[in-house]
Amino acid sequence: MAARKNPEHLEAPAVLTDGPPWRVDRGATGFGDAGAKPLPSTDLTRFRAACFTAARTAGGHVGVVTRLAMATFHAVTITGPGWSRTVLCHAHLTAVAFPSAPPQGWESPRTFDEPPDWAGQFALAGFRVLGQAELATPVEELDLSNLARAERTQVSHWRPATLGELLFNCWD
């Protein structure tokens, strides 16, 4: 069944422009320049609501939404009979992804899975659902010109290999 757009929600800002090369939006790393306008915050109420709708669609239930102090993402686990999937929601961009394993401690997720069928509920709520191939895009193939100077400095320091590592990080 194809997902339909919910007219109550505005189109989510792009995490990437159509590409290649794909241009990554400001705030992707979670860092901003000193004195610059603060980064936007993702609407957690909308994310939680999408989690509950997705869980109902999948026949599961929602765990607690968590965020580490240094992480660029919120994480929640949706669990059903015999299965469990973690959903990551970017803290500054309206994007969600499905890591191959739940984040552990201060470790940033390195690999991601394809979104499950019920992930369309996040798209209906205005989130960009990122797929495995998109998240595996090498950083060298990305246009980082929209990133703040502090973000580009962090990318140079931490050297993420992929878009997924750049977006969903626990850098300090």
RATABEL-V491708 format. One record per residue. N is the residue number from 1. RES is the residue in one small letter. PHI is phi in whole degrees, 0 to 359 (none if undefined). PSI is psi in whole degrees, 0 to 359 (none if undefined). OMEGA is omega in whole degrees, 0 to 359 (999 if undefined). Layout:
n res phi psi omega
N RES PHI PSI OMEGA
N RES PHI PSI OMEGA
This chain:
n res phi psi omega
1 m none 129 181
2 a 283 140 178
3 a 286 139 175
4 r 256 149 178
5 k 287 140 176
6 n 270 118 184
7 p 292 348 179
8 e 286 341 184
9 h 247 138 177
10 l 288 159 176
11 e 300 130 180
12 a 293 139 177
13 p 297 146 183
14 a 292 139 170
15 v 279 323 177
16 l 229 144 169
17 t 280 165 175
18 d 298 142 185
19 g 207 203 1
20 p 280 163 352
21 p 285 142 179
22 w 274 135 180
23 r 263 127 182
24 v 269 136 182
25 d 285 153 174
26 r 303 139 180
27 g 97 354 184
28 a 301 324 183
29 t 271 347 183
30 g 89 1 180
31 f 252 153 176
32 g 221 162 178
33 d 285 145 177
34 a 301 134 179
35 g 82 354 180
36 a 278 166 176
37 k 303 136 180
38 p 300 152 177
39 l 291 148 177
40 p 292 160 175
41 s 247 139 176
42 t 292 142 179
43 d 287 101 183
44 l 291 332 177
45 t 297 317 178
46 r 294 320 178
47 f 297 312 179
48 r 301 316 180
49 a 300 318 179
50 a 295 323 177
51 c 298 315 181
52 f 293 321 177
53 t 295 316 179
54 a 297 318 180
55 a 297 317 177
56 r 299 317 179
57 t 300 322 184
58 a 270 355 183
59 g 75 32 182
60 g 235 192 176
61 h 223 163 188
62 v 258 136 174
63 g 273 193 181
64 v 280 138 175
65 v 280 125 181
66 t 236 157 174
67 r 209 126 174
68 l 286 153 182
69 a 303 322 184
70 m 263 359 185
71 a 276 151 176
72 t 268 13 186
73 f 215 157 169
74 h 258 147 180
75 a 232 142 174
76 v 216 146 177
77 t 251 130 175
78 i 253 126 187
79 t 236 138 175
80 g 229 183 180
81 p 298 109 177
82 g 80 9 179
83 w 212 160 179
84 s 206 133 179
85 r 227 134 175
86 t 267 138 177
87 v 244 130 175
88 l 255 134 176
89 c 242 122 180
90 h 298 139 184
91 a 287 339 185
92 h 236 342 179
93 l 239 147 181
94 t 278 75 182
95 a 222 143 175
96 v 233 153 180
97 a 212 163 183
98 f 239 100 181
99 p 291 155 178
100 s 294 331 177
101 a 218 150 178
102 p 299 145 177
103 p 300 140 180
104 q 242 121 177
105 g 57 233 182
106 w 263 12 181
107 e 281 130 173
108 s 282 141 175
109 p 296 141 181
110 r 251 333 181
111 t 232 153 184
112 f 227 154 178
113 d 255 167 172
114 e 294 146 177
115 p 296 144 176
116 p 288 169 181
117 d 305 322 183
118 w 284 359 179
119 a 293 342 177
120 g 302 338 178
121 q 296 328 178
122 f 289 321 177
123 a 297 319 178
124 l 298 331 180
125 a 274 1 176
126 g 99 11 178
127 f 264 148 173
128 r 274 120 179
129 v 269 114 184
130 l 269 133 180
131 g 268 170 183
132 q 302 313 182
133 a 295 318 179
134 e 298 315 181
135 l 290 337 179
136 a 273 1 179
137 t 300 126 179
138 p 298 142 180
139 v 304 326 181
140 e 298 338 180
141 e 268 4 182
142 l 259 148 173
143 d 266 111 183
144 l 260 15 185
145 s 294 338 178
146 n 279 347 181
147 l 289 148 175
148 a 294 159 180
149 r 303 318 179
150 a 299 325 179
151 e 292 316 179
152 r 297 325 176
153 t 297 317 179
154 q 295 321 177
155 v 298 318 178
156 s 296 323 181
157 h 286 310 186
158 w 275 338 176
159 r 52 58 176
160 p 295 144 182
161 a 274 331 186
162 t 227 168 175
163 l 302 318 180
164 g 302 317 178
165 e 292 326 178
166 l 291 314 184
167 l 287 314 188
168 f 251 83 186
169 n 235 165 175
170 c 236 43 181
171 w 287 150 178
172 d 251 none 999
